[in-house]
Each structure stands twice: as C-alpha cells, then as structure tokens.
Amino acid sequence: MAKRVLILNGPNLNLLGTREKSVYGSKTLADIEADCKSACAAHGFSCDFRQSNHEGELVDWIQSARKTADALIINPAAYSHTSVAIHDALRTLEVPVIEVHLSNIHQREPFRHHSYVSAVATGVICGLGPKGYTLAIDALADD
C-alpha cells in the first residue's frame, strides 16, 4: 500500500503568486500542489493536498489524519505563531509531521520567530520557498 501523505496549508496561502512576491515568490498554490503530487508519485506515495483559512477546519483535518494518513506536511502559515489548537491536534498524531514555511520565519518580524507547530513537528523546513515541500516529501521517502 502506498504511503498516504496529507499536505495542509493555512491562511492566505490561497493567494500565493499574487501577494508579496518578494517574500513568497511567484508560484501559485496550484503550482505547489502539482509539484507535490509529482514528487509523491515519484516515491509511490498518494497525496492529499488541502488549504483552509479556518483554524477549526485545519484542526478537523489533522484529527482525521490519525486514521487516514501515514505522514503529514503542514504549512500552518500565520497559525504557526498563534495556534495552540493546531499544536494540540498535531500532538495526537503518531506519524511523521513536517512543518514547512516558504520564507525564513527567523529573518522576519520578531512575532514570527516562535512556532507552536515546531515543538511537535518531526522536522522543520523554512526559507527554501516551494522547494521546501518537495524536500519534505523526499525526507518522508527516507523515513
């Protein structure tokens, strides 16, 4: 059976390619999804790629991943810095969790330097743009 990878994206990532290109680049979320699906297929993984601007929906998806995913990649976006609920939901998982950020959150505003997700993630990739997603998939293949 193929490894089932759930990839979750948080608020405002649906605007990629049109917002703050100097920070986030010009790729759209659809471009990143295509890259992820291709990388997953190359490793024989299935890929479920989702985005929500709503914290509760992300928490629901994380909770459902307990029964439907073998690994989780998450770009929680701004919720990284604010969501204890996402942190707590991720703690319930018994599968690898990789946190991804397009920008280097440690080079940005001080409030972005702390991530509640990092404390419960297996690994963190930040500052490498969209490539961070495919690197996360490659890391899961080595797992």
C-alpha positions as CSV (number, residue, x, y, z in Angstrom):
1,M,0.0,0.0,0.0
2,A,1.3,3.5,-0.9
3,K,2.3,5.8,1.9
4,R,-0.6,8.4,2.3
5,V,0.7,11.9,2.6
6,L,-1.6,14.7,3.8
7,I,-0.4,18.2,2.9
8,L,-2.2,21.0,4.7
9,N,-1.8,24.7,4.0
10,G,-3.0,27.5,6.3
11,P,-4.5,31.0,5.9
12,N,-3.7,33.3,2.9
13,L,-1.7,30.6,1.1
14,N,-4.5,30.5,-1.5
15,L,-3.2,34.0,-2.5
16,L,0.3,32.8,-3.4
17,G,1.6,34.1,-6.7
18,T,-0.3,37.4,-6.2
19,R,0.7,38.5,-2.7
20,E,4.1,39.7,-1.5
21,K,6.0,38.0,-4.3
22,S,9.3,39.3,-2.8
23,V,8.6,37.2,0.3
24,Y,6.7,34.2,-1.1
25,G,7.7,34.0,-4.7
26,S,5.6,33.8,-7.9
27,K,4.4,30.2,-7.7
28,T,0.7,29.7,-7.0
29,L,-0.6,27.2,-4.5
30,A,-1.8,25.2,-7.5
31,D,1.8,25.1,-8.9
32,I,3.0,23.9,-5.5
33,E,0.2,21.2,-5.4
34,A,1.3,20.0,-8.8
35,D,4.9,19.8,-7.7
36,C,3.9,17.9,-4.5
37,K,1.7,15.4,-6.4
38,S,4.6,14.8,-8.9
39,A,7.1,14.3,-6.0
40,C,4.7,12.0,-4.2
41,A,4.1,9.9,-7.3
42,A,7.8,9.6,-7.9
43,H,8.1,7.9,-4.5
44,G,5.0,5.8,-4.9
45,F,3.0,7.9,-2.4
46,S,-0.6,9.2,-2.6
47,C,-1.1,12.9,-2.0
48,D,-4.0,14.7,-0.4
49,F,-3.3,18.5,-0.7
50,R,-5.6,21.0,1.0
51,Q,-5.8,24.6,2.1
52,S,-8.0,26.5,4.5
53,N,-8.2,29.9,6.0
54,H,-10.1,28.5,9.0
55,E,-8.2,27.2,12.1
56,G,-11.0,24.8,13.1
57,E,-11.1,23.1,9.7
58,L,-7.3,22.6,9.8
59,V,-7.8,21.0,13.3
60,D,-10.5,18.7,12.0
61,W,-8.3,17.6,9.1
62,I,-5.4,16.9,11.5
63,Q,-7.6,14.9,13.7
64,S,-9.0,12.8,10.8
65,A,-5.3,12.2,9.7
66,R,-5.0,9.9,12.7
67,K,-6.8,7.3,10.6
68,T,-6.2,8.4,7.1
69,A,-2.5,9.5,6.7
70,D,0.9,7.9,7.1
71,A,2.6,11.3,7.2
72,L,1.6,15.0,7.4
73,I,3.3,18.0,5.9
74,I,1.9,21.3,7.1
75,N,2.4,24.9,6.3
76,P,0.3,26.5,9.0
77,A,1.2,30.0,7.9
78,A,0.3,32.6,10.5
79,Y,-1.3,29.9,12.7
80,S,2.3,28.7,13.4
81,H,2.7,31.6,15.7
82,T,-0.8,31.7,17.4
83,S,-2.5,28.3,17.4
84,V,-2.3,26.1,20.5
85,A,-5.3,24.2,19.0
86,I,-3.2,23.1,16.0
87,H,-0.3,22.3,18.3
88,D,-2.6,20.1,20.4
89,A,-4.1,18.4,17.4
90,L,-0.7,17.6,16.0
91,R,0.4,16.1,19.3
92,T,-2.2,13.4,18.8
93,L,-0.6,12.1,15.6
94,E,1.6,9.1,15.7
95,V,3.1,9.7,12.2
96,P,5.9,12.0,11.0
97,V,4.9,15.7,10.8
98,I,7.0,18.1,8.8
99,E,6.4,21.8,9.1
100,V,7.2,23.9,6.0
101,H,7.4,27.6,5.5
102,L,8.2,29.3,2.2
103,S,10.1,32.2,3.9
104,N,12.6,32.0,6.7
105,I,10.4,32.9,9.7
106,H,13.6,33.6,11.7
107,Q,14.5,36.5,9.4
108,R,11.1,38.1,9.6
109,E,9.3,40.1,12.3
110,P,10.0,39.0,15.9
111,F,6.5,37.7,16.4
112,R,7.1,35.1,13.6
113,H,10.2,33.7,15.3
114,H,8.2,31.3,17.5
115,S,6.2,28.4,16.1
116,Y,3.8,26.4,18.2
117,V,4.0,23.7,15.5
118,S,7.8,23.3,15.6
119,A,7.6,22.0,19.1
120,V,5.6,19.0,17.9
121,A,7.0,18.6,14.4
122,T,9.4,15.8,13.4
123,G,11.2,18.3,11.3
124,V,11.0,21.9,10.1
125,I,12.0,23.3,6.7
126,C,11.8,27.1,6.2
127,G,13.2,29.7,3.8
128,L,13.6,27.5,0.8
129,G,10.5,28.6,-1.0
130,P,8.3,26.0,-2.7
131,K,11.2,23.6,-2.8
132,G,10.6,23.0,0.9
133,Y,7.5,21.0,0.2
134,T,9.3,18.6,-2.2
135,L,12.2,18.3,0.2
136,A,9.7,17.3,2.9
137,I,8.4,14.6,0.6
138,D,11.9,13.4,-0.1
139,A,12.6,13.2,3.6
140,L,9.5,11.1,4.1
141,A,10.8,8.7,1.5
142,D,14.0,8.3,3.6
143,D,11.9,7.5,6.7
